[in-house]
Amino acid sequence: MVIRQDALAEWTKSSYSANGNCVEVKAAEGHALLVRDSKSVSSGVLDFSAKTWSAFLSDVTRTARF
């Protein structure tokens, strides 16, 4: 799964979110994706390159047991 940089202009919660306990993602300038804890938005963010994020999603999709 590849995320277009303009697709997530605002913080977006996962569609798998339950009771608000989830992560949120947002596209950032410079082809990066920001990730934060939706329960503690002021705790900081993780910054991933688009390539790294795509590799992570690919690995999760390949190994997940939904």
C-alpha positions in Angstrom: 0.0 0.0 0.0 1.4 3.4 -1.0 0.0 6.6 0.5 -0.1 9.6 -1.7 1.4 12.6 0.0 -1.7 14.8 -0.6 -4.1 12.1 0.7 -3.5 12.7 4.4 -3.4 16.5 4.9 -5.0 16.1 8.3 -4.3 13.6 11.1 -6.2 10.4 10.1 -7.1 7.6 12.5 -6.9 4.0 11.4 -10.1 2.4 10.3 -9.3 -0.4 12.7 -9.4 2.0 15.7 -11.4 0.7 18.7 -12.5 3.1 21.4 -10.1 5.7 20.2 -7.0 3.6 21.1 -5.0 3.8 17.9 -2.4 5.6 16.0 -3.0 8.5 13.6 -1.0 9.2 10.5 -0.5 12.4 8.5 1.5 13.2 5.4 4.3 15.7 5.8 6.4 17.8 3.5 9.5 16.1 2.1 7.8 12.7 1.3 7.4 11.7 4.9 4.7 10.2 7.0 4.1 11.2 10.6 2.7 8.8 13.1 1.4 9.6 16.6 -0.5 8.0 19.5 -4.1 9.1 19.3 -4.5 8.9 23.1 -1.5 11.1 23.8 -1.1 13.5 20.8 1.3 15.8 22.6 3.8 13.0 23.3 5.5 13.5 20.0 5.5 11.9 16.5 7.5 9.3 14.6 8.7 10.5 11.2 9.0 7.8 8.4 10.1 8.2 4.8 7.6 7.1 2.3 9.8 4.2 1.3 10.2 3.0 4.9 6.5 3.3 5.6 5.6 1.4 2.4 8.0 -1.4 3.3 6.5 -1.5 6.8 2.9 -1.8 5.5 4.0 -4.4 3.0 5.6 -6.5 5.7 2.6 -6.2 8.0 0.2 -7.1 5.2 2.3 -10.1 4.3 2.6 -11.5 7.8 -0.7 -10.4 9.5 -3.3 -12.9 10.4 -6.6 -10.9 10.2 
